[in-house]
Amino acid sequence: MFERPRIKHCKACGTAVVYRVPDDGDTRERAVCPACGTIHYENPLNVVGTVPVLGTRVLLCKRNIEPRWGKWTLPAGFMELGETTADGAARETVEEAGAQFKMGELFALMNVMRVGQVHLFYLAELQSDRFDPGHETIEARLFEEDEIPWDEIAFRTVREALRCFFEDRRAGRFQFHTLDIQ
């Protein structure tokens, strides 16, 4: 089970919190403020991105940030407040690859419980082979399936999304995938 660093102080009033089951009918231990009664819920983070494709090639980005600096990934990152999952995936694709694309359907949802994350990948149809990567990316490049640097893929979720994509493409149809990553 994933464990984040424990909350120490109330975000509403600054008082040291106590961990207990709240008196509101909840069944889980939560960080509760003894002064103002605020219950602090800790929820998974959403990672959103795309599987951008131009013809038979897939776009990958070489990471210029930790973790896994220098490894290849699909354009993806943490969803921001005030955006939909598709909006976040589009923003990350622009930020990391500087790509022009048409957003497609939601393709994969992966639960990564050990790090408290949910990863969502959309299909995306690239409109050009010209990219203008942002500061988080060393290089944005198109790969044929047999050129994918599988040993240099940054994250298991990216490897699984690519595996599902290529299997679906060979089958001649794309379907929605759900996976639990241990």
DALIN-V413209 format. One record per residue. N is the residue number from 1. RES is the residue in one letter. D_LAST is the distance of its C-alpha to the last C-alpha in Angstrom with 2 decimals. Layout:
# DALIN-V413209
N_RES_D_LAST, N_RES_D_LAST
This chain:
# DALIN-V413209
1_M_9.99, 2_F_10.79, 3_E_14.46, 4_R_16.71, 5_P_20.16, 6_R_22.32, 7_I_25.01, 8_K_28.37, 9_H_30.98, 10_C_31.76, 11_K_31.52, 12_A_34.60, 13_C_37.00, 14_G_35.57, 15_T_35.93, 16_A_33.51, 17_V_31.05, 18_V_30.35, 19_Y_27.18, 20_R_28.09, 21_V_27.71, 22_P_29.95, 23_D_33.13, 24_D_32.35, 25_G_30.72, 26_D_27.14, 27_T_25.14, 28_R_22.75, 29_E_23.83, 30_R_24.52, 31_A_26.44, 32_V_29.97, 33_C_33.06, 34_P_35.94, 35_A_38.49, 36_C_37.76, 37_G_35.26, 38_T_32.59, 39_I_29.16, 40_H_26.38, 41_Y_23.25, 42_E_20.00, 43_N_17.89, 44_P_14.94, 45_L_16.10, 46_N_16.49, 47_V_16.19, 48_V_18.63, 49_G_19.91, 50_T_21.61, 51_V_21.73, 52_P_25.41, 53_V_27.50, 54_L_31.12, 55_G_32.46, 56_T_30.24, 57_R_28.68, 58_V_25.56, 59_L_25.80, 60_L_23.55, 61_C_24.13, 62_K_24.24, 63_R_23.03, 64_N_25.82, 65_I_23.76, 66_E_21.17, 67_P_18.36, 68_R_18.54, 69_W_22.23, 70_G_23.71, 71_K_20.62, 72_W_20.64, 73_T_18.89, 74_L_19.74, 75_P_21.81, 76_A_19.64, 77_G_19.47, 78_F_19.53, 79_M_21.52, 80_E_24.79, 81_L_26.66, 82_G_29.31, 83_E_27.66, 84_T_26.06, 85_T_22.75, 86_A_25.01, 87_D_27.25, 88_G_24.48, 89_A_23.17, 90_A_26.82, 91_R_27.53, 92_E_24.68, 93_T_25.93, 94_V_29.42, 95_E_28.57, 96_E_26.48, 97_A_28.35, 98_G_31.62, 99_A_31.27, 100_Q_33.48, 101_F_31.68, 102_K_31.76, 103_M_28.70, 104_G_27.40, 105_E_25.27, 106_L_21.76, 107_F_19.71, 108_A_15.98, 109_L_13.89, 110_M_10.18, 111_N_8.50, 112_V_6.48, 113_M_6.95, 114_R_6.66, 115_V_9.50, 116_G_11.11, 117_Q_11.45, 118_V_12.16, 119_H_13.08, 120_L_16.12, 121_F_17.96, 122_Y_21.58, 123_L_23.73, 124_A_26.66, 125_E_29.91, 126_L_31.34, 127_Q_35.08, 128_S_35.88, 129_D_34.84, 130_R_35.91, 131_F_33.44, 132_D_34.07, 133_P_30.89, 134_G_30.69, 135_H_30.34, 136_E_26.52, 137_T_26.94, 138_I_28.80, 139_E_29.20, 140_A_28.43, 141_R_28.93, 142_L_28.86, 143_F_27.37, 144_E_28.08, 145_E_25.19, 146_D_26.55, 147_E_26.84, 148_I_23.26, 149_P_22.41, 150_W_19.06, 151_D_18.94, 152_E_19.67, 153_I_17.07, 154_A_15.80, 155_F_12.29, 156_R_9.66, 157_T_10.36, 158_V_13.96, 159_R_13.66, 160_E_12.18, 161_A_14.90, 162_L_17.48, 163_R_16.64, 164_C_17.05, 165_F_20.13, 166_F_21.84, 167_E_21.23, 168_D_22.71, 169_R_25.52, 170_R_26.45, 171_A_26.53, 172_G_28.84, 173_R_27.05, 174_F_24.21, 175_Q_22.12, 176_F_19.62, 177_H_15.94, 178_T_13.17, 179_L_9.53, 180_D_6.38, 181_I_3.80, 182_Q_0.00
